[in-house]
Amino acid sequence: MMSSLLEEWRDFCEGREDFDVSHFYTLFHADPSVLSKDQLKEIFFYFPNSEELLSRMANILEVKFLTKGGSGSRSPDVETNDKLISLAVDDLMQKRVICDKQGNAELCAIIDRAKPIYIDDVNKVHELLQADGPNIWLNEIVGDYIESNVPTDKKVIALFEAFYGLTTDYDLVWYVGMPLINCEDISLVNYFNLWKAGGEYVLTEDNLLVTRSTETK
């Protein structure tokens, strides 16, 4: 199955076949015992900064598949609550740069007054992540800004579709795809490090609530 999809990927990238970008949604679904480094090199061969793309994808695959004996659940080194808070704050302040650049004074003010707090109630954080409010607004403004700087080449769009198929998390998509994005004013490395450490956060009107993923409890 994977070898067939890789053949179709080569045909697509070299212009011999045309597919809808969603056709490659599962391109990275195989774990590293199936999807080799050479195959990853093949996938990224058609893009600039291919070595950096491969390195970032290897980081994601290592966390997703090579922890807990390959079970697919994150099992990072134990981080203190203060460390998770620090990573969340660093990521949020990176995103504040975009809010400021886009002239969103309201979100900047919310970020500036947000009090970082660690809570054990991961379900509460997940509930707030789904609710309309500052966190949704932040994701929209940052996502729109980054998307506006993603090349419109169909190969790139298909690659990003495959990134999302693996991560189902746009911040991780932007982290992996950053070598192809024309954004020098934001880095998602802090978000990746928070995710790797098992942390999650939500921005509310008054607080930055940080918790530990249920996958790492």
N, C-alpha and C positions, 0 to 999 in steps of 0.2 A: 504493500500500500504506500509506504513512504517513498520507495524507489520510484514508483509510478508518479507520485506527486512531484518529486524532484525533477523527473524528466519533463513533466508539464511546465514546471517553473522555468527550466532552461529554455524550453520552446517559447514560452511567454516572453521572457526577458530578451531573447534573441530575435523576436518578431516573427517566428514561424507559426505561432498559434495565438489566438486571442481568447481570453477568458474574462469573466466578470471578476473584479477584485476579491469578492467574497469567496471565490473558488479556493483561495489559498489560506482560508481562515485557520485550518488545522496544520499549517506547514511546520509549526514548532511543537506540536502536541506530543511527539515521541520523546521519551526520556533519553538522557545522554547515553545510555547503554545501547540505544537504537540509532539515535541521531548523532553521528560521529563529528569530530572536529573538522574532518575533511569535508563532510557534507555541509556543515555550517559555512565553511569557506566557499563552497560552491554557491550557496544561497546568497552570500554577501558580495560575491565576485563582481556583480554588475553595478556596484555602487561606490561612490567616493568614500574615503575613510573606512574602508571595509574592515581593516584590522581593529579599529576602535568599536565598530558595530559588533564584531564578533566577540570582543572582550566584554562588552556590556551584556550581550546575550548570554555569554558563558556565566556571568555573575548571576543573572536571573535563574538560569537552569540549575546552577549549583544549589541555590537556596530552595528552589521548588522540588528538585528531584534527588539531590545527593545528601539530604539531611534525613535523620531518623531512618537510616538504612534504605533510603530510596522510597519511602512511603508517600512522598509528596507533601508532607506537612512540614512547616518550618520548625526547626528546633535550634534556634540560635544560641550563642553563648549568652548566659544569663546577664542581662543588663539591669542596672539599678533603675528605679523609677525616675530619679533625677536625670539619668542619662537619656532616657526616653523623652523626658520633657525638653532637655537641651536640643535633641535632634528635631523634635516637633517645632520648637521655636525657630531654629535655624531655617527649616523649610518654609515656615510661615513668613519669615522676614524676607526670604528670597522672593516669595510670591507678592509681598507688599511692594516690591520694586515695580512689578507689572501694574499693580493697582494705581500706584502713583504716576507711572508713565501714561496710563490711560485716563488719568484725571479723575479717578474715583475717590474723592475725598472722604465719602462716607465710610467706605470699606477701610481706608487707611486709618481713620479715627477709631473704628472698631478694633482693628488689629493693635493699635497703639495702646488701647486701654484694656485689652484682653488679659486676664490674669491666668497664667499657666497653672493648672491643677491636675494632679494625677488622681484618677478614680478607678476602682476595681470593677465598676459596673459597665462591662463591655456592651451589654445589651442596650443600656441607656445611650451610649455613644452611637451605636448602630441606628437606634431610633432617631436621634438628632441628625444623623447623616442623611436621612431620608426626608427630613422636614425642611420646608422652605425657610430660608434665613441666610445669615452671613456665609455659612459654609458653601451652600449652593451658589450664592452670588460669586464667591471667590473662585470656585471651580469653573464657573461660566466665563468670567472675565479672563482668567489665566488660560483656560482651554481655547477660547476664541482667539486670544492673542497668539498663542503658539501655533494653532491651526493656520492662521493667516500667514505664517512664515514657513509652512511645510511646502516643499516643491509639489507642483501639480502633476508631475510625471506619473503615469499610470503604474509604473513599476514601484515607485515609492508608496503610492496609495495602497497597493496590494501588500507591500511589505508591512505597512503600519496596520493593515487589517489582520495580518498574521500575528503581529505583536499583541494586538488586542485579544485575538483568539487564545493566546497563551496566558495573558495576565488578567484579562477583564478589568483592567485598572488603567485609566488614561494617564495618570501620573507616571506609572511604570512604562507605558508606551512612549511617553515623551522622554523619559530617562534613556531608554534603549535607543530611540531614534534621534537623540540630540545631535549626533555627528552629521545628520542630514538636514537639520533645521537651522534656518538663518536667525538664530537667537543667541546673541552673546551676553544678554543681560539677565539670563536666568539659568540656573543649574538645578537639576532634579536629583543630584547626588545625595543631598541630605534626605530627600524623601526615600530613596532606595535604602539608605543606611537605617532609617527608621523602620521601614518594612522588613528589612533583613533582621533587625533586632526584635521584631515581633510587636512593634508599636503601632498605634493608630491614634488619630486625633480628630476633633471636631471643633470648629470655631463657632461660638455663640455670640450673642450681643455683648456679653460681659466677660466671658471666659474662653480659655483654650483648654479643652478637656482632653487629657491624654490617658490612654489605657493600653492594656496588653491584649493582643489578639487571642481569641479563644483557641487558635491553633497552637499557641505556645504556653497555655496554662497547664 
